[in-house]
Amino acid sequence: MNSLDENISVLSKKYLPLAEELLKEAIRIPADYVDKPVDQGGDPECGLSNHEGPRLKYLKKRITEIGAVRSPEDVWFDEYGNLVWTVKDPDDGIPDDKKRIIYFDGHTDTVRALRDQWHQKTDGSIDAYDGVLKLNGLAHDFLRGELGYLPPDDEWDNLIFGRGSADQLGGVISQIIATKIALELVKEGALKGTIIRAYATTAEEDNDGAGPMYLMNKVLPGSGPELVPDVVILSEGTGDAGKGALGIYRGQRGRMQIEVTVTGRSCHGSMPWEGLNPLEFGSAIITEAAQRYNDREGFKDDSFLGHGTRTASFAKLDTPSDCAVPDRFKFRFDRRLTVGENPDDAVADIDGFESVKKAREAGLSVDVAVPVYEELTWNNYRPGNKQIYMGWATPEDHPALQTAAEVYRMVVSPNVETQIETEGTLRKEPRIDRWIFSTDGVGFPIPAEKSDIQISDRKNWVHAGEYKHPPMFGFGPGIEQNTHKIGECTDKRELRLAIAFMARFPSAYASS
């Protein structure tokens, strides 16, 4: 270790209790609202996707208080509702337009807590918001059966439980502490030649990547090079239950929603011949979709990202009663897009089903389309984007990936004590891999022909087919197979090392 590496390691350990404090409070905050009447400031949906306002306001306040920015003016909310903060060294002698622009990105919304189920299934030992209630009474058997990976029982004092701990508040807290450390080590060159722009985004769980989409479509067009990223570090958890914790993830499949609306004619259930049943014809469409997917008809495969997938994910039936033929049946497919798959083709594939043809020939209306996301963010911004989220992959030989592996060896490897490299444990050597699910990363790809963002050759963006995107990779605490589950947790040891990594990467990349 050189002196900067060593000091970053020392400070990441020193500030781990602070990181733990911030993470536990960010997890806990919805408890102040969900159990209160509305007239007393309660919000039953606080802490859910698009209702993370109190949590974001707390983080903004704490970022200033703990010195993670130089001044209060360096942290703010943008129009979308993203929390943004930035740090740099104004005295390094390098003009802003010549500095490397490093984005940190993580989302602050969570899926529904299912608080009652946490109490029930853990025998009252863990609360979704308040964490461990009975340390001596933890439901070990249930948790080991529920979660993808947990360390040995005698290491559970390293775990922080609660909804959002792994997905992905731990990553956001890592960003905050990393910028604090970088500022403290500014005289040692921790920020030389760089500007860090950190984002805690909103509304990711049900509108993947919409926070970054706002940046790419509303902020960066027409801006100067000091805003355009040279590299994006996604702090979403990069642990795998079988492959190890804290991987370096260089890609993920895209995602889209495809909505099918089948409209028929309602009538009394005793005389079905008088109507046109959209439920029966729509069910045939779902069945054909499942069969075609099982046979891999209309799907491509990629050696790195894997094959495209499709599954029925939502349904709504409009009917006057359960003794009537319904009027309308609406359902959605969750379509994961791998390299080479086009959203328009995915829609056309379903529109061409034999079951769709038969429904139309019978007199029913069948509409196949991509829905538009209209839910307001916590500060009342209406995204209005089609629910298409493109996949991406940063080439393994890209300088950003090479630097990431080097930084891992600088500040992570020396702090991995165990030589055991099985299941979800930390690894001595960096592991380059990909996510199974999608993250904010799907919001950064833009059409290749888009020309209103100043992207110099120096920024070395990735061009792939019809899209381009900044070089990106993921590095964050949390096991992917533990997310969205009862007993969700993250390991403090991963949290500390994610902090160290993010504090070290900017200056390493600037000097590469």
Secondary structure, DSSP 8 states (H G I E B T S, - for coil): --HHHHHHHHHHHHTHHHHHHHHHHHHHTTHHHHTS-GGGT--TTTTBTT--HHHHHHHHHHHHHTTSSSSGGGEEE-TTS-EEEEEE-TTSS--GGGSEEEEEEEE--B----HHHHHHHTTTSEETTTEES-GGG--HHHHHHHSS----GGGGGGEEESTTIIIIIHHHHHHHHHHHHHHHTGGGTTTTTEEEEEEEESS-SSSTTHHHHHIIIIISTT--TTTS-SEEEE-S--BBTTTBSS-EE-EE-EEEEEEEEEE-B-EETT-GGGSB-HHHHHHHHHHHHHHHHHTTTT--EETTTEE-EEEEEEEEEE-S-TTEE-SEEEEEEEEEE-TT--HHHHHHHHHT-HHHHHHHHTT-EEEEE--EE----TT-----EESEE--EE--TTSHHHHHHHHHIIIIIGGG-------TT---SS--EE--SS--GGGGS-EETT--SS---GGG--EEETTEEE--EEE--SSBGGGTTSTT-EEEHHHHHHHHHHHHHHHHHHHT-
